[in-house]
Amino acid sequence: MADVLVARDGGVVTITLNRPDKKNALTMDMWVELARIFDDIATSQDDRVLVITGAGDAFCSGADLSGAAEGPTGNGLFLMRQTARVALRLHELPQPTISAVNGVAAGYGCNLALGCDLVLASDAARFSEIFLKRGLAIDGGGSWLLPRLVGLHKAKELAFFADIISAADARELGIVNRVVPASELADVAADWARRLAAQPPNQISIVKRQLNQSYSMTMAEALEWEGVAQTAFGTSEDAREAMLAFLEKREPRYTGR
């Protein structure tokens, strides 16, 4: 059985990290495979939404540190560049992404979850920037994500103490969009994914990019980009379809044109 499972249905791509006996800890082969999958999704016109989840009772416990006590092996910088590649590919995906966090999300696994556009968590989920407890610094994009999600001082608290926090606490902090009973997680994630897949694909891609880049833009730059995007989309087939569907009191059917 593969360590990374991929399923496609109606424009929704579901990635399942599949090492339940290891709490879905990531290996080098898994990082390579995730990067390949993200590249495939990014260039696909059929893939509308990505959902990431974990098999068993964990989302992802981070990197597989088996043998780490014997010291580093191989080229450490090469390894880190592979892990960084995955985090950056996820962040830059044109399609909206959802993490369905079913259990522990620690270290890189925590930042893999937080790197998605929307974070759904079961009431059994737990989150931890556990790096300092392992004698390590933050990776997986957490040093960039956390201050933007929770503010600088709260980010330092999460990173410095490396505590394990509950799904409810994560929701209170704003790093989780919604907490649901464990028995409902898959259904809610599927519902959100279907709703996102039904949106006009080009428009939602640009909206995602607008929001992601907002911190590096002035108000004037953002308004100019909004004007350019609005002008371009205003004459698109999907915009016409949206108006027709509204007038005809039906659900729109977007084609990406």
C-alpha positions as CSV (number, residue, x, y, z in Angstrom):
1,M,0.0,0.0,0.0
2,A,1.3,3.4,-1.0
3,D,2.3,5.9,1.8
4,V,0.5,8.7,-0.1
5,L,-3.0,7.9,-1.5
6,V,-4.6,10.0,-4.2
7,A,-8.3,9.9,-5.1
8,R,-10.2,12.1,-7.6
9,D,-13.9,12.7,-7.7
10,G,-15.8,15.5,-9.4
11,G,-12.9,17.9,-9.4
12,V,-11.9,17.2,-5.8
13,V,-8.5,15.7,-5.2
14,T,-8.1,14.0,-1.9
15,I,-4.6,13.2,-0.6
16,T,-4.4,10.8,2.3
17,L,-1.1,10.4,4.2
18,N,-1.1,6.7,4.7
19,R,1.3,5.5,7.4
20,P,-1.2,5.1,10.3
21,D,1.2,2.9,12.3
22,K,3.7,5.9,12.3
23,K,1.1,8.6,12.9
24,N,1.6,9.4,9.2
25,A,5.1,10.7,9.8
26,L,6.7,11.9,6.6
27,T,9.6,10.2,4.8
28,M,11.8,11.6,2.0
29,D,9.9,9.5,-0.5
30,M,6.6,11.0,0.7
31,W,7.9,14.5,0.3
32,V,9.1,13.7,-3.2
33,E,5.7,12.2,-4.0
34,L,3.8,15.1,-2.5
35,A,5.8,17.6,-4.6
36,R,5.0,15.6,-7.7
37,I,1.3,15.4,-6.9
38,F,1.1,19.2,-6.2
39,D,2.8,19.9,-9.5
40,D,0.3,17.7,-11.3
41,I,-2.6,19.4,-9.6
42,A,-1.3,22.9,-10.4
43,T,-1.3,22.2,-14.1
44,S,-4.6,20.3,-14.3
45,Q,-7.8,22.0,-15.6
46,D,-9.9,19.1,-14.1
47,D,-8.7,19.4,-10.5
48,R,-10.7,22.1,-8.7
49,V,-10.0,21.6,-5.0
50,L,-7.4,19.7,-2.9
51,V,-8.2,18.0,0.4
52,I,-5.4,16.7,2.6
53,T,-6.1,14.3,5.5
54,G,-4.4,11.4,7.3
55,A,-5.2,7.7,7.7
56,G,-6.1,6.2,11.1
57,D,-6.2,8.4,14.1
58,A,-3.6,11.0,13.1
59,F,-3.2,13.7,10.5
60,C,0.6,13.9,10.5
61,S,3.1,13.7,13.3
62,G,5.8,15.5,11.3
63,A,9.0,14.2,9.9
64,D,9.9,10.6,10.5
65,L,12.9,11.0,12.9
66,S,13.7,7.3,13.1
67,G,17.4,7.0,13.6
68,A,17.8,10.6,14.4
69,A,19.5,9.8,17.7
70,E,22.5,8.4,15.7
71,G,22.9,11.8,14.1
72,P,22.1,13.3,10.7
73,T,22.6,11.2,7.6
74,G,23.0,12.3,4.0
75,N,22.8,15.9,2.8
76,G,20.7,17.7,5.4
77,L,20.3,20.8,3.2
78,F,19.1,18.7,0.3
79,L,16.4,17.2,2.6
80,M,15.3,20.6,3.9
81,R,15.0,21.9,0.4
82,Q,12.7,19.0,-0.5
83,T,10.5,19.7,2.5
84,A,10.5,23.4,1.7
85,R,9.5,22.6,-1.9
86,V,6.4,20.8,-0.7
87,A,5.4,23.7,1.6
88,L,5.9,26.2,-1.2
89,R,4.1,24.2,-3.8
90,L,1.1,23.8,-1.4
91,H,1.1,27.6,-0.8
92,E,1.3,28.4,-4.5
93,L,-1.3,26.0,-5.7
94,P,-3.9,27.9,-7.8
95,Q,-6.7,25.7,-6.5
96,P,-8.2,26.2,-3.0
97,T,-7.0,23.7,-0.4
98,I,-8.5,22.2,2.7
99,S,-6.8,20.3,5.5
100,A,-9.1,17.8,7.2
101,V,-7.3,17.3,10.5
102,N,-8.5,14.1,12.1
103,G,-5.9,13.7,14.9
104,V,-2.5,14.9,15.9
105,A,-0.8,17.5,13.6
106,A,2.7,18.2,15.0
107,G,5.8,19.8,13.7
108,Y,5.9,19.8,9.9
109,G,2.4,18.1,10.0
110,C,1.0,21.1,11.9
111,N,2.4,23.5,9.3
112,L,1.2,21.3,6.5
113,A,-2.3,21.6,7.9
114,L,-2.0,25.4,8.5
115,G,-0.6,25.9,5.0
116,C,-3.9,25.0,3.5
117,D,-6.4,27.7,2.7
118,L,-9.1,26.3,5.0
119,V,-8.5,24.1,8.1
120,L,-11.2,21.7,9.3
121,A,-10.5,19.8,12.5
122,S,-12.3,17.0,14.3
123,D,-12.8,17.4,18.0
124,A,-10.0,14.8,18.5
125,A,-7.5,16.9,16.6
126,R,-4.4,18.3,18.4
127,F,-1.8,20.8,17.1
128,S,1.8,21.5,18.1
129,E,4.8,23.4,16.9
130,I,6.8,20.8,18.6
131,F,10.2,21.6,17.1
132,L,11.9,23.0,20.2
133,K,11.0,19.9,22.2
134,R,13.0,18.0,19.5
135,G,15.9,20.3,19.6
136,L,15.0,21.8,16.2
137,A,13.9,25.1,14.7
138,I,10.6,25.6,12.9
139,D,10.2,24.3,9.4
140,G,7.4,23.6,6.9
141,G,6.7,27.3,6.5
142,G,5.6,27.8,10.1
143,S,7.9,30.8,10.8
144,W,6.0,32.6,7.9
145,L,2.5,31.2,8.6
146,L,2.2,31.6,12.3
147,P,2.7,35.4,12.7
148,R,0.3,36.0,9.9
149,L,-2.3,33.7,11.4
150,V,-2.1,34.5,15.1
151,G,0.1,37.6,15.4
152,L,3.7,37.8,16.5
153,H,3.5,37.4,20.2
154,K,1.1,34.4,20.1
155,A,3.2,32.8,17.4
156,K,6.2,33.1,19.8
157,E,4.2,31.5,22.5
158,L,3.2,28.5,20.3
159,A,6.8,28.1,19.1
160,F,8.7,28.7,22.4
161,F,6.6,26.4,24.6
162,A,5.8,23.9,21.9
163,D,2.7,22.9,23.8
164,I,0.0,20.6,22.4
165,I,-3.2,22.5,21.9
166,S,-6.7,21.1,21.5
167,A,-8.9,21.7,18.4
168,A,-11.1,24.0,20.4
169,D,-8.1,26.1,21.5
170,A,-6.8,26.2,17.9
171,R,-10.2,27.4,16.8
172,E,-10.1,30.1,19.4
173,L,-6.7,31.2,18.1
174,G,-8.0,31.4,14.6
175,I,-5.8,28.7,13.0
176,V,-8.8,26.4,12.6
177,N,-11.9,27.5,10.6
178,R,-14.2,25.0,12.2
179,V,-14.3,22.1,14.6
180,V,-16.7,19.2,14.1
181,P,-17.3,15.8,15.7
182,A,-14.9,13.2,14.5
183,S,-17.7,11.2,12.9
184,E,-18.6,14.3,10.8
185,L,-15.2,15.4,9.6
186,A,-15.1,13.5,6.3
187,D,-18.6,14.6,5.4
188,V,-18.0,18.3,6.2
189,A,-14.7,18.3,4.3
190,A,-16.4,16.7,1.3
191,D,-19.2,19.2,1.5
192,W,-16.8,22.2,1.6
193,A,-14.8,20.6,-1.2
194,R,-17.9,20.2,-3.4
195,R,-18.9,23.8,-2.8
196,L,-15.5,25.1,-3.7
197,A,-15.3,22.9,-6.8
198,A,-18.6,24.4,-7.9
199,Q,-17.1,27.9,-7.9
200,P,-15.7,29.5,-11.1
201,P,-12.1,28.1,-11.1
202,N,-10.2,31.0,-12.6
203,Q,-11.9,33.5,-10.4
204,I,-11.4,31.6,-7.1
205,S,-7.8,31.1,-8.1
206,I,-7.2,34.9,-8.5
207,V,-9.1,35.6,-5.2
208,K,-6.8,33.2,-3.4
209,R,-3.8,34.9,-4.9
210,Q,-5.1,38.4,-4.0
211,L,-5.6,37.4,-0.4
212,N,-2.2,35.6,-0.2
213,Q,-0.3,38.6,-1.5
214,S,-2.3,41.2,0.4
215,Y,0.4,41.6,3.1
216,S,3.0,42.6,0.5
217,M,0.9,45.1,-1.3
218,T,-0.2,48.6,-0.7
219,M,-3.9,49.5,-0.8
220,A,-3.4,51.3,-4.1
221,E,-1.7,48.2,-5.6
222,A,-4.5,46.0,-4.4
223,L,-7.1,48.2,-5.9
224,E,-5.3,48.4,-9.2
225,W,-5.1,44.6,-9.3
226,E,-8.8,44.3,-8.4
227,G,-9.7,46.6,-11.2
228,V,-7.6,44.6,-13.8
229,A,-9.0,41.2,-12.6
230,Q,-12.6,42.5,-12.5
231,T,-12.3,43.9,-16.0
232,A,-10.9,40.6,-17.3
233,F,-13.5,38.4,-15.6
234,G,-16.4,40.7,-16.4
235,T,-16.5,39.5,-20.0
236,S,-15.8,35.8,-19.3
237,E,-18.2,33.0,-20.1
238,D,-18.3,32.1,-16.4
239,A,-19.4,35.6,-15.5
240,R,-22.2,35.4,-18.1
241,E,-23.2,32.0,-16.8
242,A,-23.4,33.4,-13.2
243,M,-25.8,36.1,-14.3
244,L,-27.9,33.7,-16.4
245,A,-28.1,31.3,-13.5
246,F,-29.2,34.1,-11.2
247,L,-31.9,35.3,-13.5
248,E,-33.1,31.7,-14.2
249,K,-33.0,30.8,-10.5
250,R,-30.7,27.8,-11.0
251,E,-27.2,26.7,-9.9
252,P,-24.5,27.9,-12.3
253,R,-22.3,25.5,-14.2
254,Y,-18.8,26.9,-14.6
255,T,-16.4,25.8,-17.2
256,G,-13.3,27.9,-16.5
257,R,-13.8,30.0,-19.6
